[in-house]
Amino acid sequence: MRLIRGLHNLRLSHRGGAVTIGNFDGLHRGHQAVLEQLKKRAAQKQLATTVMTFEPTPQEYFSPQTAPPRLQRLRDKLAMLQELGVDQVLCLRFGRQLAELSADEFVSRILVDGLHVRYLVVGDDFRFGKDRTGDFAYLQRVGRERDFEVVSTRTFVDSNARVSSTRVRQALEAGDLATANQLLGHSFRICGRVAHGQKRGRSIGFPTANIRLHRAATPVKGVFAVRVHGLGPQPVAGVANVGTRPTVDGSHWVLEVHLFDFDADIYGRYVDVEFRKKLRDEKKFESFEALKQQIQLDAGQARQFLASESVSEQL
């Protein structure tokens, strides 16, 4: 899969394909259906598939304080797009220059002159351009004039409701991992590099791997049974806390994982934390001794759940 960062890096070989546009946060089952639709039509027309996405997202640019937490880092989204068989990704920096483009300019500069689009798949509620003046009907009209086909995505429904990144976030916020994973079509994960922390966990007998979080918040918060991938041929079971650690300082968000039956230097390693079950909400304890006792209970619950899950998978 080719990654094209910015219009200025487009080459002739990148142009003339089938394109879809969006944030594709989480790459849930609705997104996967759109990509299947795109790939099927592209194969019929012998075209390359292109996903156009933005960094930061438009919501993060316009409302950084209220933008929803991402389900996925850009790095992990790109890896999954490759797994899903996308030929290339055009990642555009969303800043003032792009935000100020009119709908006409967006089509002319990006879709026609930049990508030479032949086939475009977008949602029928897709809005774009300064003041969101461009819509699906506009694209269809311009497509007829500029010789590219425009079709709408088919709404993907689960439990009589549209599958969306918002629904996934709501399920995760409620601690309903089963529903979130059902909507995603894959397990919810947070990926990142193991960094040095304050090492306070060691002082109470529970050393933790501290995973760098690149955002101010995540869609999950609390204590979870997890499996950590990337440390060997098999995932390592553990218990994780995502939050602000109110007993310690409560100043910023962290992901800390205590790995079961594992002892190795993993600083600097890139790991993939798969969330399997929420055990409880994060809370502040009166002392480190009280925190230690609770972690012992959490670890026991996590071990029991993950062991029973492993047995079920083997049956």
Residue frames relative to the residue before (quaternion, step in Angstrom):
aa qw qx qy qz dx dy dz
M 1.0000 0.0000 0.0000 0.0000 0.00 0.00 0.00
R 0.3095 -0.7526 0.5560 0.1693 3.56 -0.95 0.90
L 0.1833 -0.7506 0.6249 0.1122 3.57 -1.04 0.83
I 0.0891 -0.7897 0.6069 0.0047 3.56 -0.71 1.15
R 0.1370 -0.8067 0.5728 0.0477 3.56 -0.48 1.20
G 0.8460 0.0607 -0.0873 0.5225 3.57 -0.32 1.27
L 0.6081 -0.5833 0.4046 0.3553 3.55 -1.15 0.68
H 0.6286 0.5767 -0.3418 0.3943 3.58 1.03 -0.77
N 0.6837 0.4708 -0.2905 0.4759 3.60 1.22 -0.32
L 0.4355 0.6864 -0.4703 0.3435 3.59 1.25 0.14
R 0.1279 -0.7699 0.6224 0.0599 3.54 -1.02 0.89
L 0.6978 -0.4643 0.3274 0.4362 3.57 -1.24 0.31
S 0.6547 0.5328 -0.3128 0.4355 3.59 1.03 -0.79
H 0.6409 0.5320 -0.3226 0.4496 3.61 1.23 -0.36
R 0.6748 0.5657 -0.2697 0.3897 3.57 1.20 -0.47
G 0.7514 0.4383 -0.2962 0.3945 3.51 -1.40 0.27
G 0.5389 0.6682 -0.3777 0.3470 3.59 1.07 0.57
A 0.5933 -0.5066 0.4717 0.4110 3.50 -1.39 -0.40
V 0.1085 -0.8435 0.5252 -0.0308 3.55 -0.65 1.18
T 0.0137 -0.7406 0.6690 0.0615 3.53 -1.27 0.56
I 0.2480 -0.7903 0.5535 0.0871 3.56 -1.13 0.71
G 0.4231 0.7061 -0.5104 0.2487 3.58 -0.99 0.77
N 0.6227 -0.5241 0.4184 0.4030 3.55 -1.34 0.02
F 0.1051 -0.8359 0.5258 0.1177 3.59 1.12 -0.75
D 0.1968 0.8118 -0.5232 0.1685 3.57 0.96 0.88
G 0.8156 0.1887 -0.1762 0.5178 3.56 -0.62 1.16
L 0.1766 -0.8156 0.5260 0.1640 3.58 1.22 -0.47
H 0.0984 0.8309 -0.5321 0.1297 3.54 0.78 1.14
R 0.7594 -0.4042 0.2539 0.4421 3.58 -1.31 0.05
G 0.5981 0.5480 -0.3619 0.4593 3.59 1.12 -0.55
H 0.6475 0.5016 -0.3047 0.4861 3.57 0.98 -0.87
Q 0.6555 0.5231 -0.3166 0.4432 3.56 0.93 -0.89
A 0.6273 0.5276 -0.3295 0.4686 3.59 1.09 -0.71
V 0.6235 0.5305 -0.3318 0.4687 3.59 1.04 -0.78
L 0.6803 0.4882 -0.2946 0.4605 3.57 0.89 -0.91
E 0.6193 0.5217 -0.3462 0.4737 3.60 1.06 -0.66
Q 0.6274 0.5272 -0.3198 0.4755 3.57 1.02 -0.82
L 0.6602 0.5092 -0.2958 0.4662 3.57 0.95 -0.92
K 0.6921 0.4877 -0.2887 0.4470 3.57 0.83 -0.97
K 0.6334 0.5420 -0.3336 0.4403 3.58 1.01 -0.80
R 0.6921 0.4610 -0.2774 0.4811 3.57 0.88 -0.93
A 0.6288 0.5411 -0.3318 0.4491 3.57 1.02 -0.79
A 0.6440 0.5176 -0.3193 0.4642 3.58 1.00 -0.82
Q 0.6374 0.5320 -0.3224 0.4548 3.58 1.01 -0.80
K 0.7603 0.3610 -0.1792 0.5094 3.55 1.05 -0.83
Q 0.3804 -0.7427 0.4569 0.3081 3.57 1.37 0.00
L 0.4076 0.6923 -0.4742 0.3601 3.53 0.85 1.10
A 0.4820 -0.6160 0.5286 0.3299 3.56 -1.26 0.40
T 0.3738 -0.7168 0.5413 0.2313 3.58 -1.17 0.59
T 0.0726 -0.7955 0.6016 0.0014 3.54 -0.97 0.95
V 0.1515 -0.7429 0.6454 0.0927 3.55 -0.99 0.92
M 0.1544 -0.7705 0.6131 0.0813 3.57 -0.79 1.06
T 0.0708 0.7926 -0.5999 0.0834 3.54 -0.77 1.05
F 0.3879 -0.7486 0.5107 0.1679 3.56 -1.28 0.32
E 0.0541 -0.7808 0.6224 0.0017 3.55 -1.15 0.73
P 0.4429 -0.3210 -0.7919 0.2714 1.61 -0.99 2.31
T 0.6363 -0.4825 0.3906 0.4580 3.59 -1.22 -0.03
P 0.6449 -0.5177 0.3753 0.4185 3.62 -1.15 0.42
Q 0.6421 0.5219 -0.3336 0.4517 3.61 0.96 -0.78
E 0.6555 0.5060 -0.3115 0.4662 3.58 1.00 -0.80
Y 0.6483 0.5145 -0.3183 0.4622 3.57 1.09 -0.68
F 0.7516 0.4104 -0.2235 0.4656 3.57 0.77 -1.04
S 0.8148 0.0923 -0.0133 0.5722 3.61 1.00 -0.81
P 0.0874 -0.8613 0.4975 0.0547 3.59 0.55 1.14
Q 0.6762 0.5094 -0.3038 0.4369 3.60 1.05 -0.62
T 0.7789 0.3251 -0.1607 0.5117 3.58 1.13 -0.60
A 0.4108 0.7112 -0.4817 0.3058 3.62 1.23 0.02
P 0.5108 -0.6603 0.4441 0.3255 3.62 -0.93 0.80
P 0.5600 -0.5930 0.4434 0.3716 3.60 -1.10 0.58
R 0.4969 -0.6673 0.4679 0.2981 3.54 -1.01 0.77
L 0.4360 -0.6687 0.5407 0.2652 3.51 -1.22 0.60
Q 0.8065 0.1295 0.0126 0.5768 3.54 1.19 -0.62
R 0.4275 -0.6563 0.5529 0.2842 3.56 -1.10 0.68
L 0.6457 -0.5207 0.3823 0.4070 3.57 -1.22 0.49
R 0.6290 0.5545 -0.3418 0.4244 3.59 0.91 -0.88
D 0.7139 0.4494 -0.2587 0.4707 3.58 0.89 -0.94
K 0.5992 0.5460 -0.3535 0.4667 3.57 1.13 -0.61
L 0.6530 0.5103 -0.3157 0.4621 3.59 0.94 -0.84
A 0.6416 0.5243 -0.3261 0.4551 3.57 0.97 -0.83
M 0.6875 0.4726 -0.2883 0.4700 3.58 0.96 -0.85
L 0.6041 0.5413 -0.3590 0.4616 3.61 1.05 -0.65
Q 0.6257 0.5215 -0.3343 0.4741 3.56 1.06 -0.70
E 0.6492 0.5148 -0.3138 0.4637 3.57 0.96 -0.88
L 0.6940 0.4755 -0.2658 0.4707 3.59 1.08 -0.73
G 0.5860 -0.6593 0.3352 0.3311 3.58 1.24 0.22
V 0.3556 0.7182 -0.5162 0.3021 3.60 1.15 0.53
D 0.4515 -0.7117 0.4734 0.2560 3.59 -0.95 0.88
Q 0.8117 -0.1010 0.0895 0.5683 3.58 0.93 -0.83
V 0.2307 -0.7433 0.6149 0.1273 3.53 -1.28 0.58
L 0.1674 -0.7451 0.6382 0.0972 3.55 -0.93 0.97
C 0.0806 -0.8032 0.5903 0.0018 3.58 -0.47 1.22
L 0.1126 -0.8120 0.5724 0.0165 3.55 -0.53 1.22
R 0.4320 -0.6712 0.5340 0.2787 3.56 -0.98 0.82
F 0.2211 -0.7775 0.5751 0.1259 3.57 -0.66 1.09
G 0.2133 0.7519 -0.5864 0.2128 3.52 -0.37 1.34
R 0.8026 -0.2953 0.1931 0.4809 3.55 -1.27 -0.26
Q 0.6419 0.5498 -0.3333 0.4178 3.58 0.93 -0.88
L 0.7028 0.4385 -0.2681 0.4918 3.57 0.88 -0.90
A 0.6476 0.5386 -0.3204 0.4334 3.59 0.98 -0.83
E 0.6889 0.4913 -0.2754 0.4562 3.59 1.13 -0.64
L 0.4922 0.6614 -0.4427 0.3527 3.60 1.21 -0.16
S 0.4002 -0.6777 0.5586 0.2617 3.57 -1.00 0.84
A 0.6748 -0.4686 0.3609 0.4415 3.58 -1.26 0.21
D 0.6365 0.5285 -0.3235 0.4593 3.60 1.00 -0.84
E 0.6808 0.4881 -0.2892 0.4633 3.58 0.91 -0.93
F 0.6105 0.5502 -0.3504 0.4493 3.60 1.03 -0.76
V 0.6817 0.4762 -0.2903 0.4735 3.58 0.86 -0.95
S 0.7034 0.4841 -0.2829 0.4368 3.60 0.78 -1.02
R 0.7608 0.4140 -0.2244 0.4466 3.58 0.71 -1.09
I 0.7804 0.3614 -0.1835 0.4762 3.55 0.88 -0.95
L 0.7648 0.3902 -0.2239 0.4612 3.57 0.64 -1.10
V 0.7684 0.3647 -0.2022 0.4854 3.59 0.81 -0.97
D 0.7625 0.3581 -0.2174 0.4931 3.61 0.51 -1.12
G 0.7123 0.4694 -0.2677 0.4478 3.58 0.95 -0.83
L 0.8322 0.2330 -0.0843 0.4960 3.56 0.62 -1.18
H 0.2327 -0.7707 0.5466 0.2304 3.60 1.18 -0.48
V 0.0479 0.8596 -0.5068 0.0436 3.55 0.98 0.91
R 0.2232 -0.7690 0.5866 0.1212 3.56 -1.07 0.83
Y 0.7911 0.0760 0.0130 0.6068 3.57 1.12 -0.73
L 0.0592 -0.8222 0.5655 -0.0272 3.58 -0.71 1.11
V 0.1046 -0.7789 0.6175 0.0341 3.57 -0.89 1.02
V 0.1665 0.7655 -0.6072 0.1330 3.58 -0.72 1.11
G 0.5949 -0.5545 0.4329 0.3890 3.56 -1.25 0.30
D 0.5461 -0.6321 0.4267 0.3467 3.58 -1.08 0.61
D 0.6643 0.4446 -0.3108 0.5143 3.60 1.31 -0.07
F 0.3540 0.7576 -0.4785 0.2678 3.59 1.27 0.26
R 0.0273 -0.7814 0.6232 -0.0171 3.57 -0.92 1.02
F 0.0577 0.8078 -0.5802 0.0865 3.57 -0.97 0.80
G 0.6707 0.4831 -0.3780 0.4171 3.53 -1.33 0.23
K 0.6874 -0.4719 0.3462 0.4301 3.56 -1.26 0.36
D 0.8346 0.0812 -0.1319 0.5286 3.55 -0.92 1.05
R 0.4881 -0.7048 0.4064 0.3158 3.60 1.27 0.52
T 0.2549 0.8095 -0.4927 0.1923 3.57 0.99 0.82
G 0.6529 0.4971 -0.3249 0.4702 3.61 1.17 -0.42
D 0.0022 0.7962 -0.6048 0.0176 3.57 -1.03 0.79
F 0.7601 -0.3897 0.2603 0.4502 3.55 -1.32 -0.04
A 0.6469 0.5194 -0.3250 0.4541 3.59 0.91 -0.86
Y 0.6292 0.5293 -0.3270 0.4658 3.58 1.00 -0.82
L 0.6609 0.5110 -0.3098 0.4540 3.60 0.90 -0.91
Q 0.6449 0.5186 -0.3269 0.4565 3.57 0.95 -0.81
R 0.6566 0.5072 -0.3100 0.4641 3.57 0.95 -0.85
V 0.6882 0.4651 -0.2814 0.4805 3.58 0.87 -0.95
G 0.6035 0.5697 -0.3538 0.4313 3.57 1.08 -0.70
R 0.6439 0.5070 -0.3218 0.4742 3.58 0.99 -0.78
E 0.6800 0.4909 -0.2838 0.4648 3.57 1.02 -0.79
R 0.7830 0.3323 -0.1557 0.5022 3.59 1.01 -0.85
D 0.5094 -0.7137 0.3759 0.2997 3.57 1.29 0.39
F 0.5917 0.4790 -0.4676 0.4492 3.57 0.66 1.15
E 0.4537 -0.7018 0.4954 0.2371 3.55 -1.09 0.82
V 0.1143 -0.7858 0.6062 0.0442 3.57 -1.02 0.87
V 0.0319 0.7917 -0.6081 0.0489 3.58 -0.79 1.04
S 0.4419 -0.6894 0.5079 0.2673 3.56 -1.19 0.53
T 0.5206 -0.6129 0.4911 0.3347 3.53 -1.21 0.53
R 0.4408 -0.6671 0.5297 0.2831 3.53 -1.18 0.60
T 0.4701 -0.6864 0.4749 0.2870 3.58 -0.79 1.01
F 0.2228 -0.7719 0.5849 0.1117 3.56 -0.82 1.03
V 0.1315 -0.8350 0.5343 0.0001 3.54 -0.56 1.25
D 0.0138 0.7528 -0.6581 0.0054 3.54 -1.13 0.78
S 0.8324 0.0140 -0.0643 0.5502 3.59 -0.81 1.06
N 0.6776 -0.5459 0.2692 0.4127 3.54 0.95 1.02
A 0.6917 0.3920 -0.2933 0.5309 3.58 1.16 0.51
R 0.5909 -0.6000 0.4197 0.3387 3.52 -1.16 0.70
V 0.3959 -0.6898 0.5533 0.2475 3.56 -0.98 0.87
S 0.1231 0.7932 -0.5816 0.1321 3.57 -0.75 1.06
S 0.6359 -0.5127 0.4072 0.4087 3.56 -1.27 0.32
T 0.6047 0.5633 -0.3497 0.4412 3.59 1.10 -0.70
R 0.6571 0.4993 -0.3147 0.4690 3.60 0.92 -0.84
V 0.6271 0.5270 -0.3386 0.4630 3.58 1.01 -0.77
R 0.6592 0.5068 -0.3119 0.4597 3.60 0.89 -0.90
Q 0.6427 0.5280 -0.3240 0.4508 3.57 0.96 -0.85
A 0.6530 0.5027 -0.3111 0.4735 3.58 0.98 -0.84
L 0.6646 0.4989 -0.3064 0.4643 3.59 0.93 -0.85
E 0.6419 0.5247 -0.3247 0.4552 3.57 0.97 -0.81
A 0.6882 0.4595 -0.2678 0.4935 3.57 1.11 -0.70
G 0.4996 -0.6693 0.4172 0.3582 3.58 1.27 -0.08
D 0.4954 0.6586 -0.4169 0.3834 3.57 1.30 0.27
L 0.1184 -0.8405 0.5273 0.0375 3.55 0.30 1.29
A 0.5957 0.5785 -0.3696 0.4170 3.59 1.05 -0.68
T 0.6857 0.4610 -0.2846 0.4861 3.58 0.89 -0.91
A 0.6346 0.5344 -0.3328 0.4484 3.58 0.94 -0.86
N 0.6884 0.4757 -0.2834 0.4685 3.58 0.87 -0.92
Q 0.6013 0.5520 -0.3490 0.4603 3.57 1.12 -0.67
L 0.6835 0.4746 -0.2765 0.4807 3.58 0.98 -0.88
L 0.6733 0.5010 -0.2929 0.4581 3.55 1.01 -0.82
G 0.3206 -0.7263 0.5389 0.2816 3.55 0.94 -0.88
H 0.7495 0.1629 -0.1351 0.6272 3.56 1.33 0.24
S 0.6253 -0.5551 0.3900 0.3857 3.57 -1.23 0.37
F 0.4742 -0.6421 0.5137 0.3144 3.55 -1.11 0.69
R 0.0019 -0.8066 0.5888 -0.0523 3.55 -0.90 0.98
I 0.1606 -0.7209 0.6582 0.1462 3.51 -1.34 0.41
C 0.1422 -0.8050 0.5744 0.0425 3.54 -0.77 1.07
G 0.2492 0.7716 -0.5623 0.1623 3.55 -1.13 0.60
R 0.5645 -0.6063 0.4521 0.3306 3.50 -1.34 0.12
V 0.4658 -0.6717 0.5031 0.2805 3.57 -1.03 0.82
A 0.0757 -0.8138 0.5761 -0.0107 3.55 -0.74 1.13
H 0.5879 -0.5443 0.4505 0.3940 3.55 -1.29 0.26
G 0.1535 -0.7838 0.5962 0.0819 3.56 -0.97 0.87
Q 0.7324 -0.4015 0.3045 0.4578 3.55 -1.19 -0.51
K 0.3484 -0.7884 0.4414 0.2495 3.57 1.40 -0.13
R 0.3141 0.7618 -0.5101 0.2467 3.58 1.11 0.62
G 0.5715 0.6070 -0.3803 0.4004 3.57 1.14 -0.54
R 0.6089 0.5662 -0.3473 0.4336 3.56 1.06 -0.73
S 0.6531 0.5503 -0.3177 0.4121 3.58 1.02 -0.81
I 0.7472 0.3241 -0.2134 0.5396 3.60 1.20 -0.37
G 0.6454 -0.5859 0.2989 0.3883 3.56 1.25 0.47
F 0.6913 0.4148 -0.2836 0.5192 3.57 1.24 0.29
P 0.1092 -0.8087 0.5761 0.0472 3.60 0.24 1.22
T 0.1461 -0.8096 0.5659 0.0538 3.56 -1.00 0.82
A 0.3766 -0.6473 0.6074 0.2652 3.51 -1.32 0.50
N 0.2226 -0.7831 0.5711 0.1052 3.56 -0.73 1.09
I 0.1794 -0.8026 0.5651 0.0664 3.57 -0.57 1.20
R 0.4472 -0.6959 0.4930 0.2697 3.56 -0.78 0.99
L 0.1491 -0.7528 0.6356 0.0840 3.54 -0.93 0.95
H 0.2795 -0.8082 0.5028 0.1256 3.55 -0.66 1.11
R 0.6862 0.4062 -0.2850 0.5319 3.58 1.28 0.18
A 0.6272 -0.5585 0.3952 0.3721 3.55 -1.25 0.43
A 0.8006 0.0592 -0.0046 0.5963 3.60 1.15 -0.59
T 0.2610 -0.7325 0.6032 0.1774 3.53 -1.33 0.31
P 0.5836 -0.5998 0.4027 0.3708 3.62 -1.16 0.33
V 0.7148 0.3573 -0.2579 0.5430 3.61 1.25 -0.07
K 0.0136 0.7783 -0.6278 0.0017 3.55 -1.21 0.54
G 0.6102 0.5505 -0.4086 0.3971 3.55 -0.94 0.87
V 0.5940 -0.5477 0.4552 0.3741 3.54 -1.31 -0.45
F 0.0541 -0.8326 0.5479 -0.0606 3.56 -0.79 1.10
A 0.4012 -0.6065 0.6161 0.3027 3.49 -1.37 0.39
V 0.0206 -0.8307 0.5536 -0.0556 3.58 -0.74 1.07
R 0.2141 -0.6956 0.6559 0.2004 3.46 -1.45 0.15
V 0.2104 -0.7949 0.5611 0.0951 3.56 -0.84 1.00
H 0.1787 -0.7912 0.5817 0.0608 3.54 -0.72 1.15
G 0.6891 0.5001 -0.3518 0.3889 3.55 -1.20 0.55
L 0.6507 0.5158 -0.3157 0.4592 3.58 1.28 0.05
G 0.7928 -0.0616 0.0486 0.6044 3.57 1.27 0.02
P 0.7476 -0.4066 0.2725 0.4488 3.57 -1.26 -0.09
Q 0.7665 0.2446 -0.1436 0.5762 3.58 1.17 -0.55
P 0.5465 -0.6054 0.4495 0.3643 3.61 -1.10 0.59
V 0.3515 -0.7221 0.5612 0.2003 3.56 -1.18 0.65
A 0.4011 -0.7201 0.5166 0.2317 3.57 -0.84 1.00
G 0.1360 0.8030 -0.5733 0.0896 3.54 -1.14 0.58
V 0.3614 -0.6701 0.5880 0.2731 3.51 -1.38 -0.13
A 0.1277 -0.8252 0.5500 0.0115 3.57 -0.85 1.01
N 0.1755 -0.7381 0.6387 0.1283 3.50 -1.27 0.56
V 0.0679 -0.7652 0.6397 0.0245 3.55 -0.93 0.98
G 0.5052 0.6427 -0.4577 0.3497 3.55 -0.64 1.05
T 0.6755 -0.5161 0.3733 0.3714 3.52 -1.26 -0.50
R 0.3777 -0.7565 0.4572 0.2758 3.61 1.31 0.12
P 0.0447 -0.8599 0.5078 0.0279 3.62 0.60 1.07
T 0.6061 0.5555 -0.3677 0.4345 3.61 1.12 -0.50
V 0.7089 0.4438 -0.2458 0.4899 3.59 1.14 -0.68
D 0.8019 -0.2053 0.1499 0.5407 3.58 0.55 -1.13
G 0.2272 -0.8264 0.4913 0.1552 3.59 1.10 -0.66
S 0.4674 0.7255 -0.4078 0.2981 3.58 1.19 0.43
H 0.8164 0.0101 0.0123 0.5772 3.61 1.04 -0.61
W 0.5885 -0.6057 0.4188 0.3339 3.54 -1.27 0.48
V 0.0253 0.7819 -0.6219 0.0358 3.55 -1.05 0.85
L 0.2243 -0.7056 0.6474 0.1809 3.53 -1.36 0.35
E 0.0095 -0.7953 0.6040 -0.0510 3.56 -0.60 1.21
V 0.0844 -0.8042 0.5882 0.0093 3.57 -0.89 0.98
H 0.1789 -0.7351 0.6445 0.1105 3.53 -0.93 0.98
L 0.2382 -0.7989 0.5445 0.0927 3.56 -0.59 1.23
F 0.3900 -0.7310 0.5154 0.2187 3.56 -0.92 0.96
D 0.8684 0.0248 -0.0166 0.4950 3.57 -1.07 0.83
F 0.5750 0.5550 -0.3739 0.4707 3.55 0.99 0.89
D 0.0861 0.7911 -0.5984 0.0930 3.55 -0.85 1.00
A 0.3791 0.6862 -0.5366 0.3122 3.57 -0.26 1.29
D 0.5034 -0.6203 0.5050 0.3268 3.53 -1.25 0.46
I 0.0262 0.8354 -0.5451 0.0652 3.58 -0.40 1.22
Y 0.3010 0.7598 -0.5240 0.2398 3.59 1.19 0.37
G 0.7922 0.2798 -0.2310 0.4907 3.55 -0.90 0.98
R 0.5540 0.6106 -0.3991 0.4012 3.59 1.24 -0.22
Y 0.3521 -0.7085 0.5696 0.2226 3.56 -1.13 0.71
V 0.0228 -0.8288 0.5573 -0.0440 3.58 -0.57 1.15
D 0.3151 -0.7193 0.6015 0.1468 3.50 -1.37 0.46
V 0.1344 -0.8172 0.5590 0.0406 3.59 -0.36 1.26
E 0.1627 -0.7984 0.5782 0.0416 3.56 -0.53 1.26
F 0.2699 -0.7862 0.5406 0.1297 3.57 -0.62 1.16
R 0.1618 -0.8365 0.5218 0.0428 3.57 -0.65 1.16
K 0.8019 -0.0942 0.0815 0.5843 3.63 0.97 -0.76
K 0.3439 -0.7071 0.5699 0.2386 3.57 -1.02 0.80
L 0.2822 -0.7828 0.5396 0.1280 3.55 -0.88 1.02
R 0.7773 -0.1974 0.1560 0.5766 3.58 0.95 -0.83
D 0.5699 -0.5487 0.4738 0.3870 3.55 -1.34 0.08
E 0.5411 -0.5800 0.4879 0.3645 3.55 -1.25 0.37
K 0.0617 0.7977 -0.5987 0.0384 3.59 -1.05 0.71
K 0.5054 -0.6446 0.4860 0.3046 3.54 -1.29 0.37
F 0.2184 -0.7795 0.5775 0.1058 3.57 -0.94 0.95
E 0.5825 -0.6211 0.4092 0.3279 3.54 -1.17 0.62
S 0.8067 0.0392 0.0052 0.5897 3.59 1.14 -0.53
F 0.6219 -0.5258 0.4173 0.4032 3.55 -1.31 0.24
E 0.5958 0.5614 -0.3669 0.4418 3.60 1.11 -0.57
A 0.6479 0.4978 -0.3103 0.4859 3.58 1.02 -0.82
L 0.6290 0.5252 -0.3244 0.4725 3.57 1.05 -0.79
K 0.6419 0.5308 -0.3218 0.4501 3.59 0.94 -0.89
Q 0.6571 0.5114 -0.3109 0.4583 3.60 0.91 -0.89
Q 0.6649 0.4952 -0.3082 0.4665 3.57 0.98 -0.81
I 0.6345 0.5230 -0.3372 0.4585 3.58 0.98 -0.79
Q 0.6083 0.5459 -0.3516 0.4565 3.60 1.05 -0.72
L 0.6563 0.4928 -0.3042 0.4836 3.58 1.00 -0.83
D 0.6438 0.5290 -0.3163 0.4535 3.58 0.96 -0.91
A 0.6631 0.5120 -0.3029 0.4544 3.56 0.91 -0.96
G 0.6427 0.5206 -0.3213 0.4612 3.58 0.98 -0.81
Q 0.6541 0.5049 -0.3084 0.4712 3.58 0.94 -0.86
A 0.6655 0.5094 -0.3057 0.4518 3.56 0.92 -0.91
R 0.6402 0.5246 -0.3243 0.4580 3.58 0.94 -0.88
Q 0.6697 0.5109 -0.2984 0.4488 3.55 0.90 -0.98
F 0.6777 0.4890 -0.3016 0.4589 3.58 0.88 -0.92
L 0.6976 0.4790 -0.2874 0.4487 3.59 0.79 -0.98
A 0.6217 0.5270 -0.3419 0.4679 3.59 1.08 -0.68
S 0.6763 0.4731 -0.3027 0.4766 3.61 0.89 -0.87
E 0.6201 0.5349 -0.3427 0.4603 3.60 1.07 -0.66
S 0.6472 0.5204 -0.3143 0.4600 3.58 0.99 -0.82
V 0.6363 0.5140 -0.3281 0.4726 3.59 1.03 -0.79
S 0.6486 0.5250 -0.3174 0.4505 3.59 0.95 -0.86
E 0.6586 0.5175 -0.3070 0.4518 3.57 1.00 -0.81
Q 0.6760 0.5034 -0.2904 0.4531 3.57 1.13 -0.64
L 0.6043 0.5843 -0.3561 0.4082 3.58 1.20 -0.45
